[in-house]
Amino acid sequence: MQGADLVLLDRSSWDRQRGVIAGERWTPAGWRSGWFSLPDVVVMKSGADDDWQELDGWIRRNRPVIADSGLDKLAFHDLLCGGSLLPYAIPTIGIPSDAIDATLTAAFLEHGGAVVKPVDGRRGFGIQFIHRETGGGEAGSGQGWLLQHAGGTIRGTLGEVVGHVRARIAGRLRYRRYLVQRFIRSAAVDGRSADLRVHVQRRADGEWGVTRAYVRLAEAGRFLTNISQGGYQGPIDGFLAVRRSAAEAEELGNRIVALAMEIARQVDATKPLPLSELGIDLALDEEGRLWAIEANAFPQSSLHEHARAEHMIGYAMAVARGTAGHERVAADRAR
């Protein structure tokens, strides 16, 4: 519909001598398999694994490339803390393998409510929520701490909760990093946990725009809002309008969009190749303050897939024509 010739490339099959790669090309009669020369621009939707570094290099030397990649949660936190986005950074610290108990104990006591999660994105898997319950004892020394994760709920002393968290992450710290951060209470009017997702994409002119902004709601009694963890989606306007005047809701909506766009620009500035999209996750606390949770390189789009594809293809066509207005695209083509 946009006049593009679309080929899905198969990274497992390519012929270096002939300069062709296996794939499937879209035709009016449907998908057709074959061998193809590289198209005018290549969009990479996954990282270059060790087993196809050579192919990745061949593509990058011969064609303009759009390569989506994110920042892990600690790198994202460092980015926020290093400039104008500092007010939106959630207090966060990495968990060292040689000081797990001390790090967790200090963070739990400081914040009262905390989140422990993998540094790399895992669609909500591996996240643990820790809270001091009302009347939980002096300095958390007595009963009154609550730990919630996908496997269930545990109540106990601070030491017992720390021990449970350590048992779940200690072995994994050999190959995966974890962090602990302050828990931000972000909820809907009915008490369900909620966060805001702003899916931003580049358009045909190379500029960032909002494809869809929406609220994500957790199931009652749970904290995870991810769709993969049973969460729900809803219109952001209605969520913002609750307990706010129309003018206040509009002003807050504008701030959310402006923050998401600025995060996208700053994340993009850290990358050697242009990004095409990001899913920006934000929390809105009970005082109306916005917090930046993370920036996802491959956001899900089950309810706006058509709009996502339209912008993705439009941007790719502009890059191929050299009209996207993105300096790094031209520089990569020159190399």
Disulfide bonds with the S-S distance in Angstrom:
none
